[in-house]
Structure formats: C-alpha cells, structure tokens
Amino acid sequence: MALKFLGIYPNTPDDGSPTIWQDEDTGDLVIQSWKADEQTLQQCQEVGSVPGHTTDVPAHEAVIRLPANMLQFLPRPDSEVNGGNSGT
C-alpha cells in the first residue's frame, strides 16, 4: 500500500488533527478524524441508511466526524485540490 498525503486540518496544532491520505493502489481514502460522540452515533442509528440494513456499527468500522473545511482535500475528478495545508 502506498499512501499519498492529501491534507491536514488547516491551521492545525502539533498533534491529533484530522488528516486525509489516499491509497494510490486502490484510490481508497484513509481518514484520521474526531470520533463521533454518542449523540451523533444515536442520530446515525435513528436516520439509518437503506431499508433492512442494520444501524449497528460493526467492531471493524467506526463513525468519524470530518470537519467541513476538510472537504477541500477530497479528490474530485473535475477539480484540483488546493488550499489549506495540502502538502503541495
């Protein structure tokens, strides 16, 4: 697996800030961010997703909260990733 750094939370302190990487082999995003709080998890379970799909979060998954200003680092087919601390 070869990871490419995409961005870190703008104006971040030294440690523990949301960060995004992309697996260059698969295109998958690898995201470090804040764990969702209990209220957010409860809302996710209440809203659900597709009918018949469990709202439980399996042990091998997590719900994270990605700050809106991190969306600028998500790769999009039609645009360049610019701004913030993108490492470029």
C-alpha positions in Angstrom: 0.0 0.0 0.0 1.4 3.4 -1.0 -0.3 6.3 0.8 -0.3 9.8 -0.7 -0.8 12.7 1.8 -3.8 14.9 0.8 -4.3 17.3 3.6 -4.4 18.2 7.3 -6.9 20.3 9.2 -5.9 24.0 8.3 -4.0 25.9 11.0 -3.6 22.7 13.0 -1.8 22.5 16.3 1.1 20.0 16.5 -0.8 16.7 17.3 -4.1 14.9 16.8 -5.6 16.8 13.9 -7.8 15.4 11.1 -5.7 14.2 8.2 -6.6 12.6 4.9 -4.5 10.2 2.8 -5.2 8.3 -0.4 -4.2 4.7 -1.2 -2.5 5.1 -4.5 -3.2 1.5 -5.4 -6.9 1.4 -4.8 -8.0 5.1 -4.6 -9.4 4.5 -1.1 -9.3 7.4 1.3 -7.7 6.9 4.7 -9.0 9.4 7.2 -7.9 10.3 10.7 -10.5 12.5 12.4 -12.6 13.0 15.5 -14.6 10.1 16.8 -18.3 10.8 16.7 -19.9 11.4 20.1 -22.7 9.3 21.4 -25.4 11.8 20.3 -24.1 11.6 16.7 -24.0 7.8 16.8 -27.6 7.8 18.1 -28.7 10.1 15.2 -27.0 7.9 12.7 -28.9 4.9 14.1 -32.2 6.8 14.1 -31.8 8.0 10.5 -30.4 4.7 9.2 -29.4 4.1 5.6 -31.2 1.6 3.4 -34.2 -0.4 4.5 -33.3 -3.7 6.1 -29.7 -2.7 6.7 -28.6 -2.7 10.4 -27.8 0.6 12.1 -25.3 -1.0 14.4 -21.6 -0.1 13.7 -19.5 -3.3 13.4 -16.4 -3.7 15.5 -14.2 -3.3 12.4 -15.8 0.1 11.5 -16.1 3.5 13.1 -18.2 6.6 12.7 -16.0 9.7 12.5 -16.8 13.4 12.2 -15.0 15.0 9.3 -14.9 18.9 9.6 -16.5 20.6 6.6 -13.3 22.5 5.8 -11.6 19.2 5.2 -13.8 18.5 2.2 -11.4 20.6 0.1 -8.9 17.8 0.3 -11.2 15.1 -1.1 -10.2 14.1 -4.6 -12.7 15.1 -7.3 -12.5 14.1 -11.0 -13.2 17.6 -12.2 -11.0 19.8 -9.9 -7.6 20.2 -8.4 -7.1 20.0 -4.6 -5.9 23.5 -3.5 -5.6 25.5 -0.3 -5.1 24.7 3.3 -2.1 22.6 4.4 -2.3 20.2 1.4 1.4 19.5 1.4 1.9 20.8 -2.2 
